[in-house]
Amino acid sequence: MTGSTAALPATMTAIAIPVPGGPDALVPETRPVPAPGPGEILVKVAAAGVNRPDVLQRAGGYPPPKGASDIPGLEIAGEVAALGAGASRFKLGDKVCGLIAGGGYAEYCVVHETNALPVPDGLGLVEAAGIPETFFTVWSNVFDRGGLKPGETILIHGGTSGIGVTAIQLAKAFGATVITTAGSDDKCAAAKALGADHAINYRSQDFVQAVAEITARKGVDLILDMVGGDYVQRNLSAVAADGRIVQIAFLHGSEVKVDLRWLMLKRVTFTGSTLRVRDTAFKAALADALKAKVWPLIASGKVKVVMDSTYPLIEASKAHARMETNAHIGKIVLTV
């Protein structure tokens, strides 16, 4: 490696998954400090975000892509500790946050320089660790794939999840009317405090009926869904003619029975994506768009990183247990 600091250790603490299982399957281990390859930077991790894919990986349902670290963790923030050959976007000591395909639950992590961004002005490293996975995902699926335009109406399921709180704020910042679902009145209030125009408690209201009332039976232009299961058919009922549905996860299952006539009758575009397996160049384009269009909103305070809780790295199991309660509002972050 080039441009490395003089005091890099040979080993580090990382969180491994020796055997898939519950939160206790996350075990601290001593691992070699990774070396950055061409175009990569080594980051001394200050904090790492916790996301649903990490939980799925821990349970044995979401193996890392080929070539990715087996250590969980898809987003980190910290200081640049070493530069790989040809890496020139950052210098040693720069504070960055980055999107990775694995390896975040560790004291050091490698990220391609094009998939890293400077920490937004005024933001600490712990908050910055809660940015990459959710902001990259929302930008890709709501604005690129979903094509959300000013003046349109979007329905965001899971409004107080990490994805949800980000999607609410960005959709609102770019001129959309925002409807969201959440599982309690307190969560609905939190979603509205973030800018949602309407928040539907899915435990006490039928979101299809509520959307029909809110939109004078027109339906919504775009739906962002991570629930799946029986929501698939209900989303087809709630979407407007010529509307779009973007699927990004299946918390209630991916095998569903659906009456697809509504795709034809409403001329619906039903699409979806997953970010982790996409190549470096695709993620680099997202990083460039975020830096140009979203970083100024974060720096100005118009868009915030909503924090639920933090846990020390070695207590990653407690962070996963917190996520699995579904009680969190915003991001759960590990501190190193």
Summary of the structure (lengths in Angstrom):
residues: 336
radius of gyration: 19.9
end to end distance: 23.6
largest distance: 65.0
contacts: 1211
relative contact order: 0.15
helix: 32%
strand: 27%
